């Protein structure tokens, strides 16, 4: 959805351009059916890190406080990257998987439906 500024001279360069992050990229990760996290988490990552490193580092840091996180069976999780389902291999780099600046990764954990099945 486009936004119309009140002033005609309202023009600026966005601060979240990739060039402002050096060799890293800004991505978003959302855990479907777990609304304890009200929105996807923003994370700064290297496109050269592996998917396993993303799971072990950023995903743990972002989601481990949820009681369901320890029960995730990662081989059953489904992943969607920028509206396309992917089947990442642990040693693939994020660049190889198609991650780019401001990509959105969503994941679904079958059998885990939030605290007491409440999707929270």
Secondary structure, 3 states (H helix, E strand, C coil): CCCCCCCCCCCCCCCCCHHHHCCEEEEEEEECCCCCCCCCEEEEEECCCEHHHHHHHHHHHHHCCCCCHHHCCHHHCEEEECCEEECCCCCCEHHHHCCCCCEEEEEECCCCCCHHHCCC
